[in-house]
Amino acid sequence: MRGLERCCELLVASTLLIGAASCGRPPDFSKARASAPVILISIDTLRADHLPAYGYDRVRTPAIDQLAKESTLFEHCYSHCPQTLPSHVTILTGMLPFETGVRDNVGFFVRENQETLADVLKREGFQTGGFVSSYVLRGQTRIGLGFEHYDSEMTREKAEVSMGELQRHGKDTLAAAETWLDQVRSDQPAKRFFMLLHFYEPHSPYTPPEPYRTEYAGRPYDGEVAYVDELVGDFVQYLRDTDLYDQALIILTSDHGEGLGDHGEGEHGVFIYNAMIHVPLLVKYPGGALAGERVETPVQLIDIVPTILDFYALKSPLALEGSSLIGIGASRPRRVIYSESLYPMYHFGWSELYSLTDAQYKFIKSPREELYDLTKDPGEKENLAAKLATTAGQYRYEIDQTLASRSVEAPAEISEEELEKLQALGYIGVVSTQLPENAQKPDPKDKIHLIEKFRLGLQLHRKGDEAGAASAFESILAENPNMVDVMEQLGRSLSALGRTEDAANVLRRTAELDSGNPYALVRVARLLWKLNKPDEALHYIETALEKDPTLAKGWELQGQVQFSKGNAAQAALAMDRAIALDPALPMPHYVKGIVAYQKGRLDDALVCFRRAERQMAKGDPRVFLPSLHYHIGRVLEQKGQKSEAMEEYRRELAALPSNVGARITLAMLLLDAGRRQEAVALFDDHRAKTPEAFTAVIRFLRSIGETERAARVASEAAQALGGRRGQP
């Protein structure tokens, strides 16, 4: 973005703040680069001013402190977006968000032909490996382009959404990375490698392990910072033990910071104040070159790719706007750094935010513009936009010129499962595929308290406190009655509370407000269907399909609803339409398989079920289709393939332990095979949840003479169901 570099000609003169960076000739890396690997460590959500290396004294980070002493430390490095996916795409491409087209965590994917740092280095003979710790960076976003080995696998704990499915513990990611490095080191002849190592700590929820939980009681964010420092220390020790540390080019940074209440934002995503975009940047060169340097010149995350390419004397195939940081010194021209947040617009219809930051000023373009003198006001408390109107106007002009030919991309629709997983990680708001019109949009500064209430409501929802969640959502709507994403969440909470009609009324209002959005109509229809209102659900589905007949998910849901109403023929027709539009959808094959099974066409049913299974295998491995393996087992059992059927029932229970039907059917097969002890042991952990499930388990145990076990399950049912006995 060369226009930003020209901004210095338009801005009033100011004192450059250049630190103790070397002003001499950059080091000669010609010998080192021949064998040096490059390791990029990204610590998610780490704000620079919560590290002792940047002057913070309330947390201990001995590993990062030592790395900083052996590195060049950049005092003022800025992220370009306060969200994980856009920022990491920027880090790995050297391109700004409006160049990559990835502007938000939800509904955006890296272009299939996008050139990345991993691509460039792989062509130069490097082995490339990426190891990430969050669902946000899953391979389906294509952020792993160029990596020969991209590990974004999270631990699967159960079919229902759980945090274990969405983020990976840092020690597990580190273990996977070290396993890969062991393999790389064993290869002969040895090759240079590029590795991305991503830790999700200290992202919320802040749950540091002991002893940090106790040591930093009341400051769990700092506790997670201390813990991730331990992980960094373990990794550095591994590098030392394997003789990789001294020869490696190691870069440590973060994708963005964290609000922690600054300017009213508890986490991140909305604002682009320094709390959210000032990130650490340490560059450790081989052999200790430039160790201990501290550079005050502002730098940016898009400088990382040019720096790595410069170190290896490689030319980029892209016209990169960033610059190499090797040997940066006092002669460096003044820099103006661009950042953006489109999250408020995409999720809430509020104004987007853009900023420019240099060595003196931060300008934020918003409905009420802001200008801060960072040399005197690093906390950005005193807005000087009115007092220094000319200066603010010059920055505004440069942003307008930069963005004049740039479009704001609409996000793609994502599945309900993906949306739920992202929301479980704290990425609130239902992304809208219909962008707001150019009319004046609300300033996020006036609305941030609503987001904090929304986060509270979602936290209560995840904890099972649906009454508290509903109260939080209702208080938001009392102030802003047209926030459709809040309405959707309120509808879910009211439904969970058994307030069916209240939930239905909220959902009807949601559909009315978002009537032009077929994706939203399908979401509302799905919720109404779950409220046992299939006819209303069909009405909204049909309305959605009138607006967009190519909406495969709409046809799929229509098929599900028609099937639930007993209309097998209509269900099959709808599923055929869904498959024609999107053959990758597993649900249509699954429903068609059930229709065939009910009609006694076992071979046809098995073909459909296996197709659904294959499509599931091609998608997100954490997404599970409940009862698929159970139904495959039923078909195989009726075809006389009992051992294969038992394996399918076990697969079902491994993913969905609460499937009592699969548990009982497997137990019956085991009993028939004379394996009574194994059959009975299945009910030591039966995972029944509903009165009907408890009743089925108790009845089965009684039928096989296990009266004592049946009595224990009945007692469990009484406790779990609040006094309602789960027995016939």
HULIN-V276831 format. One record per residue. N is the residue number from 0. PHI is phi in whole degrees, -180 to 180 (* if undefined). Layout:
BEGIN
{{N,PHI} {N,PHI}}
END
This chain:
BEGIN
{{0,*} {1,-67} {2,-62} {3,-69} {4,-67} {5,-77} {6,-60} {7,-62} {8,-74} {9,-96} {10,-91} {11,-65} {12,-66} {13,-149} {14,-75} {15,-78} {16,-105} {17,-105} {18,-85} {19,-87} {20,-68} {21,-67} {22,-102} {23,-88} {24,-70} {25,-61} {26,-61} {27,-91} {28,-100} {29,-60} {30,-80} {31,-64} {32,-68} {33,-64} {34,-126} {35,-74} {36,-83} {37,-123} {38,-124} {39,-111} {40,-104} {41,-113} {42,-105} {43,-61} {44,66} {45,-100} {46,-82} {47,-61} {48,-79} {49,-114} {50,-120} {51,-57} {52,-62} {53,-111} {54,101} {55,-86} {56,-120} {57,-108} {58,-146} {59,-103} {60,-136} {61,-62} {62,-69} {63,-69} {64,-59} {65,-67} {66,-62} {67,-63} {68,-65} {69,-100} {70,-128} {71,-89} {72,-106} {73,-101} {74,-65} {75,-131} {76,-105} {77,-123} {78,-83} {79,-102} {80,-162} {81,-86} {82,-138} {83,-66} {84,-67} {85,-58} {86,-69} {87,-69} {88,-62} {89,-62} {90,-59} {91,-87} {92,-113} {93,74} {94,-121} {95,-74} {96,-56} {97,-74} {98,-90} {99,-77} {100,82} {101,-99} {102,-114} {103,-160} {104,-72} {105,-112} {106,83} {107,-129} {108,-140} {109,-66} {110,-61} {111,-63} {112,-100} {113,-69} {114,-81} {115,-124} {116,-58} {117,-61} {118,-60} {119,-61} {120,-70} {121,-62} {122,-65} {123,-87} {124,96} {125,-74} {126,-81} {127,-127} {128,-140} {129,-124} {130,-134} {131,-122} {132,-120} {133,-139} {134,-57} {135,-59} {136,-101} {137,-59} {138,-60} {139,-63} {140,-79} {141,68} {142,-70} {143,-84} {144,-55} {145,95} {146,-85} {147,-67} {148,-130} {149,-121} {150,-106} {151,-122} {152,-77} {153,-101} {154,-72} {155,-85} {156,-101} {157,-168} {158,-72} {159,-71} {160,-62} {161,-143} {162,-62} {163,-64} {164,-83} {165,-108} {166,-143} {167,-110} {168,-58} {169,-55} {170,-67} {171,-73} {172,-64} {173,-63} {174,-62} {175,-63} {176,-66} {177,-68} {178,-61} {179,-64} {180,-63} {181,-60} {182,-67} {183,-60} {184,-68} {185,-81} {186,-69} {187,-129} {188,-72} {189,-65} {190,-121} {191,-68} {192,-140} {193,-120} {194,-128} {195,-102} {196,-122} {197,-115} {198,-106} {199,-89} {200,-65} {201,-104} {202,-64} {203,-68} {204,-73} {205,-81} {206,-134} {207,-65} {208,-77} {209,-70} {210,-85} {211,-71} {212,-60} {213,-77} {214,-62} {215,-114} {216,-57} {217,90} {218,-134} {219,-64} {220,-61} {221,-63} {222,-61} {223,-71} {224,-62} {225,-63} {226,-69} {227,-66} {228,-62} {229,-61} {230,-64} {231,-61} {232,-62} {233,-62} {234,-69} {235,-61} {236,-64} {237,-59} {238,-64} {239,-67} {240,-64} {241,-101} {242,60} {243,-98} {244,-62} {245,-65} {246,-86} {247,-87} {248,-90} {249,-119} {250,-121} {251,-118} {252,-154} {253,-140} {254,-80} {255,-171} {256,-99} {257,-148} {258,-67} {259,52} {260,94} {261,-61} {262,60} {263,89} {264,-102} {265,-76} {266,-117} {267,-159} {268,122} {269,-96} {270,-86} {271,-126} {272,-73} {273,-61} {274,-56} {275,-99} {276,-123} {277,-83} {278,-123} {279,-73} {280,-149} {281,-119} {282,-125} {283,-100} {284,-90} {285,-60} {286,69} {287,79} {288,-62} {289,59} {290,-66} {291,84} {292,-69} {293,-126} {294,-110} {295,-94} {296,-59} {297,-60} {298,-131} {299,-147} {300,-65} {301,-74} {302,-83} {303,-67} {304,-60} {305,-59} {306,-65} {307,-65} {308,-65} {309,-65} {310,-57} {311,-90} {312,56} {313,-110} {314,-98} {315,-86} {316,-75} {317,-107} {318,-86} {319,-81} {320,-88} {321,-76} {322,-134} {323,-65} {324,-100} {325,-69} {326,72} {327,-59} {328,-149} {329,-66} {330,-81} {331,-65} {332,-65} {333,-62} {334,-116} {335,-124} {336,-113} {337,-96} {338,-140} {339,-148} {340,-141} {341,-100} {342,-53} {343,-59} {344,-76} {345,-62} {346,-100} {347,-131} {348,75} {349,-90} {350,-71} {351,-73} {352,-127} {353,-133} {354,-143} {355,-126} {356,-130} {357,-132} {358,-68} {359,-116} {360,-114} {361,-123} {362,-115} {363,-120} {364,-86} {365,-157} {366,-53} {367,-115} {368,-64} {369,-133} {370,-140} {371,-127} {372,-91} {373,-68} {374,-71} {375,-109} {376,-139} {377,-65} {378,-83} {379,56} {380,-101} {381,-107} {382,-79} {383,-102} {384,-59} {385,-75} {386,-69} {387,-115} {388,-62} {389,-65} {390,-62} {391,-60} {392,-64} {393,-67} {394,-65} {395,-59} {396,-60} {397,-66} {398,-64} {399,-61} {400,-66} {401,-64} {402,-96} {403,-58} {404,-100} {405,-102} {406,-91} {407,-100} {408,-72} {409,-82} {410,-72} {411,-79} {412,-71} {413,-116} {414,-70} {415,-62} {416,-65} {417,-63} {418,-61} {419,-63} {420,-68} {421,-67} {422,-66} {423,-65} {424,-88} {425,102} {426,-87} {427,-81} {428,99} {429,-87} {430,-64} {431,-102} {432,-84} {433,-110} {434,-74} {435,-62} {436,-72} {437,-74} {438,-61} {439,-55} {440,-102} {441,-60} {442,-80} {443,-56} {444,-61} {445,-84} {446,-121} {447,-60} {448,-64} {449,-70} {450,-65} {451,-65} {452,-65} {453,-63} {454,-60} {455,-61} {456,-60} {457,-68} {458,-62} {459,-64} {460,-60} {461,-67} {462,-83} {463,90} {464,-89} {465,-70} {466,-66} {467,-65} {468,-63} {469,-60} {470,-63} {471,-64} {472,-65} {473,-66} {474,-68} {475,-66} {476,-69} {477,-64} {478,-92} {479,-131} {480,-70} {481,-111} {482,-83} {483,-67} {484,-67} {485,-67} {486,-60} {487,-59} {488,-66} {489,-62} {490,-58} {491,-65} {492,-66} {493,-63} {494,-63} {495,-64} {496,-82} {497,83} {498,-88} {499,-60} {500,-69} {501,-61} {502,-63} {503,-62} {504,-63} {505,-64} {506,-68} {507,-62} {508,-64} {509,-59} {510,-63} {511,-64} {512,-73} {513,-114} {514,-66} {515,-86} {516,-107} {517,-63} {518,-64} {519,-65} {520,-63} {521,-67} {522,-63} {523,-63} {524,-61} {525,-62} {526,-67} {527,-65} {528,-62} {529,-67} {530,-85} {531,65} {532,-124} {533,-63} {534,-67} {535,-64} {536,-58} {537,-62} {538,-59} {539,-72} {540,-64} {541,-63} {542,-63} {543,-63} {544,-72} {545,-64} {546,-77} {547,-146} {548,-67} {549,-92} {550,-81} {551,-60} {552,-64} {553,-68} {554,-65} {555,-60} {556,-66} {557,-59} {558,-63} {559,-64} {560,-67} {561,-62} {562,-65} {563,-65} {564,-87} {565,87} {566,-95} {567,-63} {568,-64} {569,-64} {570,-62} {571,-63} {572,-62} {573,-64} {574,-68} {575,-62} {576,-64} {577,-62} {578,-65} {579,-62} {580,-81} {581,-149} {582,-63} {583,-79} {584,-70} {585,-80} {586,-59} {587,-58} {588,-63} {589,-63} {590,-65} {591,-62} {592,-66} {593,-66} {594,-60} {595,-65} {596,-63} {597,-66} {598,-91} {599,82} {600,-90} {601,-65} {602,-65} {603,-63} {604,-62} {605,-64} {606,-60} {607,-65} {608,-63} {609,-68} {610,-63} {611,-60} {612,-62} {613,-64} {614,-67} {615,-62} {616,-65} {617,-80} {618,-98} {619,-64} {620,-65} {621,-86} {622,-86} {623,-128} {624,-100} {625,-55} {626,76} {627,-61} {628,-70} {629,-62} {630,-70} {631,-61} {632,-61} {633,-62} {634,-64} {635,-62} {636,-62} {637,-71} {638,-87} {639,87} {640,-96} {641,-71} {642,-65} {643,-66} {644,-64} {645,-60} {646,-64} {647,-66} {648,-64} {649,-65} {650,-63} {651,-62} {652,-71} {653,-64} {654,-93} {655,-136} {656,-61} {657,-83} {658,-78} {659,-66} {660,-60} {661,-65} {662,-65} {663,-68} {664,-65} {665,-63} {666,-61} {667,-65} {668,-66} {669,-64} {670,-62} {671,-62} {672,-86} {673,79} {674,-109} {675,-62} {676,-60} {677,-66} {678,-66} {679,-66} {680,-63} {681,-60} {682,-99} {683,-69} {684,-140} {685,-82} {686,60} {687,-62} {688,-123} {689,-105} {690,-56} {691,-64} {692,-68} {693,-61} {694,-60} {695,-64} {696,-65} {697,-62} {698,-63} {699,-65} {700,-61} {701,-65} {702,-66} {703,-105} {704,86} {705,-93} {706,-69} {707,-66} {708,-63} {709,-61} {710,-66} {711,-64} {712,-64} {713,-62} {714,-65} {715,-59} {716,-62} {717,-61} {718,-73} {719,-68} {720,-103} {721,66} {722,99} {723,-79} {724,-79} {725,-88} {726,-148} {727,-71}}
END
